[in-house]
Amino acid sequence: MLFKKPTKFKHLSAQERTAKIIQLLILLIPILVSYVTNFGLKIPLPGCPLLSYLGIPCPGWGLTRSFQAIARGNISKAINFHLFGPLLFIIFLTLVFHLIQEIIRNKDLSNTYIKIIKNSNYQILFLLVLFSYHGTRLQSLGQTGELGQSFLNSPIIQWISTANWSVLMDN
């Protein structure tokens, strides 16, 4: 066939539209925060609980700084902070523009990139690559001794080492 029939798009229900607006707002938060903090506005961001309590950085370690570097236009620094920062930033922007189109047109627009992002096989692959990358970062911290020292000085390990174990041992 020379011409394809136009795809019929499903109109959004009020509930779907509200869900898309909430998704849009959630995706906008890290993008807007990365730009706003570059203008000197101090936003109290929650720290990584894994790092705070165990002294071990989480897989997202450096993403905030990476997003801020992207907002300043410094892609090489963004990659140094977190390899996947620029990729995630692009994915967030793509999804933001897609959701804006859906909300404005009041239609569920399905594209190839949306199908890829929603595909559980690709999500699992991305997580495996992310955790492999994180493992290499932890390994390099371990080789310098930084990871072990941070773990030993963490609040949980300090609490365990100073706990009154005799109370638990008495019968």
HELIX and SHEET records of a PDB file:
HELIX    1   1 ALA A   14  VAL A   36  1                                  23    
HELIX    2   2 THR A   37  PHE A   39  5                                   3    
HELIX    3   3 PRO A   49  LEU A   54  1                                   6    
HELIX    4   4 LEU A   63  ALA A   71  1                                   9    
HELIX    5   5 ILE A   75  PHE A   81  1                                   7    
HELIX    6   6 GLY A   85  ARG A  105  1                                  21    
HELIX    7   7 THR A  112  LYS A  118  1                                   7    
HELIX    8   8 SER A  120  THR A  144  1                                  25    
HELIX    9   9 GLU A  146  LEU A  152  1                                   7    
HELIX   10  10 PRO A  155  THR A  162  1                                   8    
HELIX   11  11 TRP A  165  MET A  169  1                                   5    
SHEET    1   A 2 LYS A  10  HIS A  11  0                                        
SHEET    2   A 2 LYS A 107  ASP A 108 -1                                        
END                                                                             
